[in-house]
Amino acid sequence: QLQASGGGLVQAGGSLRLSCTASGFRSGLYAIDWFRQGTGKEREGVACISSSGSGTRYTASAKGRFAISRDNAESTVFLQMNNLTADDTAVYYCAAEIPLNRGLCSLNLIRTKYWGMGTQVTVSS
């Protein structure tokens, strides 16, 4: 299971740090992805990190503002989000991705296996 936390209400330009904690499976073998879904919008990828932590990937909307990291000893992945805008308002989900190798992640929904419940991020403008 995965548990996402750290969401909340923040003003535009502010920051939040999301956490994704895994339990019940060997999360260190999986890449971890962050997706988000705004009201009336399709789910979209945000960022991912490889199982080793050496590889990361960001979508255009996240690049330069968000940073993903992981602590395998604590089975936790973090998403630091800075300079937030109203367009970042969404429910954020983390997912465990079956990796091609330990240095890669893909943000491909087809490769995901476990999902968390999501945490709401609301950015007021």
Protein Blocks (a to p, Z undefined) as FASTA:
>chain_A
ZZdehiacddehiacddddddehiafklpccddddddehiacddfbdcdfkopaccddfk
lgojaccdddfknopacdddehiafklgccddddddddfblkbcehiaklpmbdcebjad
dddZZ
